[in-house]
Amino acid sequence: MNEFTKGELLIMHLAIIRDMSQFAHILKSSPSVLKLRDKLETMIDNYCEHKNKQYYDKVDIYECNKCHMVIL
């Protein structure tokens, strides 16, 4: 489950992009930094607020209608 807000993800992404620009000679060739940047971009693109929830009567479980994540 994602514990970050979309705003927090954007801040982290901006920090990575800024650092990649500032320390280009080190970070632009770092596979781990590139992987982290790509992962943050994917998380931002796929972010879901879980606003449209389907409630199941017999149990306390919700399912997001958009991403289908089950929320206990």
MODELLER restraints for C-alpha pairs under 7 A, 6 or more apart:
rsr = mdl.restraints
at = mdl.atoms
rsr.add(forms.Gaussian(group=physical.xy_distance, feature=features.Distance(at['CA:6:A'], at['CA:44:A']), mean=6.38, stdev=0.5))
rsr.add(forms.Gaussian(group=physical.xy_distance, feature=features.Distance(at['CA:6:A'], at['CA:47:A']), mean=6.69, stdev=0.5))
rsr.add(forms.Gaussian(group=physical.xy_distance, feature=features.Distance(at['CA:9:A'], at['CA:40:A']), mean=6.62, stdev=0.5))
rsr.add(forms.Gaussian(group=physical.xy_distance, feature=features.Distance(at['CA:9:A'], at['CA:44:A']), mean=6.48, stdev=0.5))
rsr.add(forms.Gaussian(group=physical.xy_distance, feature=features.Distance(at['CA:13:A'], at['CA:37:A']), mean=6.46, stdev=0.5))
rsr.add(forms.Gaussian(group=physical.xy_distance, feature=features.Distance(at['CA:13:A'], at['CA:40:A']), mean=6.19, stdev=0.5))
rsr.add(forms.Gaussian(group=physical.xy_distance, feature=features.Distance(at['CA:16:A'], at['CA:37:A']), mean=6.65, stdev=0.5))
rsr.add(forms.Gaussian(group=physical.xy_distance, feature=features.Distance(at['CA:20:A'], at['CA:27:A']), mean=5.31, stdev=0.5))
rsr.add(forms.Gaussian(group=physical.xy_distance, feature=features.Distance(at['CA:20:A'], at['CA:28:A']), mean=5.85, stdev=0.5))
rsr.add(forms.Gaussian(group=physical.xy_distance, feature=features.Distance(at['CA:27:A'], at['CA:33:A']), mean=6.47, stdev=0.5))
rsr.add(forms.Gaussian(group=physical.xy_distance, feature=features.Distance(at['CA:48:A'], at['CA:67:A']), mean=6.95, stdev=0.5))
rsr.add(forms.Gaussian(group=physical.xy_distance, feature=features.Distance(at['CA:50:A'], at['CA:64:A']), mean=5.30, stdev=0.5))
rsr.add(forms.Gaussian(group=physical.xy_distance, feature=features.Distance(at['CA:52:A'], at['CA:64:A']), mean=5.72, stdev=0.5))
rsr.add(forms.Gaussian(group=physical.xy_distance, feature=features.Distance(at['CA:52:A'], at['CA:65:A']), mean=5.46, stdev=0.5))
rsr.add(forms.Gaussian(group=physical.xy_distance, feature=features.Distance(at['CA:52:A'], at['CA:66:A']), mean=6.90, stdev=0.5))
rsr.add(forms.Gaussian(group=physical.xy_distance, feature=features.Distance(at['CA:53:A'], at['CA:62:A']), mean=5.84, stdev=0.5))
rsr.add(forms.Gaussian(group=physical.xy_distance, feature=features.Distance(at['CA:53:A'], at['CA:63:A']), mean=5.39, stdev=0.5))
rsr.add(forms.Gaussian(group=physical.xy_distance, feature=features.Distance(at['CA:53:A'], at['CA:64:A']), mean=4.46, stdev=0.5))
rsr.add(forms.Gaussian(group=physical.xy_distance, feature=features.Distance(at['CA:53:A'], at['CA:65:A']), mean=5.66, stdev=0.5))
rsr.add(forms.Gaussian(group=physical.xy_distance, feature=features.Distance(at['CA:54:A'], at['CA:62:A']), mean=5.39, stdev=0.5))
rsr.add(forms.Gaussian(group=physical.xy_distance, feature=features.Distance(at['CA:54:A'], at['CA:63:A']), mean=5.07, stdev=0.5))
rsr.add(forms.Gaussian(group=physical.xy_distance, feature=features.Distance(at['CA:54:A'], at['CA:64:A']), mean=6.25, stdev=0.5))
rsr.add(forms.Gaussian(group=physical.xy_distance, feature=features.Distance(at['CA:54:A'], at['CA:65:A']), mean=6.48, stdev=0.5))
rsr.add(forms.Gaussian(group=physical.xy_distance, feature=features.Distance(at['CA:55:A'], at['CA:61:A']), mean=6.23, stdev=0.5))
rsr.add(forms.Gaussian(group=physical.xy_distance, feature=features.Distance(at['CA:55:A'], at['CA:62:A']), mean=4.69, stdev=0.5))
rsr.add(forms.Gaussian(group=physical.xy_distance, feature=features.Distance(at['CA:55:A'], at['CA:63:A']), mean=6.73, stdev=0.5))
rsr.add(forms.Gaussian(group=physical.xy_distance, feature=features.Distance(at['CA:56:A'], at['CA:62:A']), mean=6.44, stdev=0.5))
rsr.add(forms.Gaussian(group=physical.xy_distance, feature=features.Distance(at['CA:60:A'], at['CA:72:A']), mean=6.37, stdev=0.5))
rsr.add(forms.Gaussian(group=physical.xy_distance, feature=features.Distance(at['CA:61:A'], at['CA:70:A']), mean=6.86, stdev=0.5))
rsr.add(forms.Gaussian(group=physical.xy_distance, feature=features.Distance(at['CA:61:A'], at['CA:71:A']), mean=5.84, stdev=0.5))
rsr.add(forms.Gaussian(group=physical.xy_distance, feature=features.Distance(at['CA:61:A'], at['CA:72:A']), mean=4.80, stdev=0.5))
rsr.add(forms.Gaussian(group=physical.xy_distance, feature=features.Distance(at['CA:62:A'], at['CA:70:A']), mean=5.80, stdev=0.5))
rsr.add(forms.Gaussian(group=physical.xy_distance, feature=features.Distance(at['CA:62:A'], at['CA:71:A']), mean=4.99, stdev=0.5))
rsr.add(forms.Gaussian(group=physical.xy_distance, feature=features.Distance(at['CA:62:A'], at['CA:72:A']), mean=6.35, stdev=0.5))
rsr.add(forms.Gaussian(group=physical.xy_distance, feature=features.Distance(at['CA:63:A'], at['CA:69:A']), mean=5.57, stdev=0.5))
rsr.add(forms.Gaussian(group=physical.xy_distance, feature=features.Distance(at['CA:63:A'], at['CA:70:A']), mean=4.47, stdev=0.5))
rsr.add(forms.Gaussian(group=physical.xy_distance, feature=features.Distance(at['CA:63:A'], at['CA:71:A']), mean=5.93, stdev=0.5))
rsr.add(forms.Gaussian(group=physical.xy_distance, feature=features.Distance(at['CA:64:A'], at['CA:70:A']), mean=6.60, stdev=0.5))
